[in-house]
Amino acid sequence: MKIATWNVNSIRTRQSHVINWLSNNSIDVLCLQETKVIDKDFPREPFEELGYHVYIYGQKAYNGVAIFSRQPMTDIIMGFTPMVGEAIAQQFDEQKRVISGVIDGIRIINLYVPNGAAVGSEKYQYKLQWFQVLKVYLDNLIQKESHELCICGDFNIALEDKDIYNSKGKENHIMSSPLEREALENILEIGLQDAFRKFTTEGGHFSWWDYRSGGFQRNRGWRIDHLYLTNKLYGKAINCTIDIEPRKQEKPSDHTPVILEI
């Protein structure tokens, strides 16, 4: 099975990119972030014609997540509320950032983690609080189910310095601040491991490049798109790669796909 994650930065803008990529790559499950479209306007038909079942959880102009699957998924959960209740979810489901489903005994959880804007800002506090709700969500899932977990998406966090093209001066930078890294590490403590790092330990591999200042051309990137696996599934992983080809296209997303093979 091949599972991929890709922040497409608007599915309608990048529709042809995704279609072409899926046509040239044998992907069983594709998790998308930043789809930026309400459900009724999502371009389902082109992807269904490619043979995918389409599960979407979107909003207008911002955020939004989707899962394409070759085989039907079961037990689709949209948002935090079904697992944690309204009292804990509070306002966090106003932004559509979480969708999950089960396939072949694997619960695939697709996340678009808030960016946080700037360290110390209100959006930064929102991001840290969002992670607290995510922890309750995952704890409840683990108590309820026996499925292995694949948690993937745009985490908007470079967990290690080697995940940044130049970590100097990034100690208090958004996406690499200590509190953000601590929040992600707290999630991983439930028993999750980084699939990419199983196969590639050195730095210099990135999944996002800023549009500005020739970020991609100069390879000034960050690795912020991840696939985390529970132990048994991690043991079954046979490859995990970053495909930079879509980032070379005309008017690309600023992210590129990460592909796991199990």
Summary of the structure (lengths in Angstrom):
residues: 262
radius of gyration: 17.0
end to end distance: 5.4
largest distance: 47.5
contacts: 874
relative contact order: 0.15
helix: 31%
strand: 26%
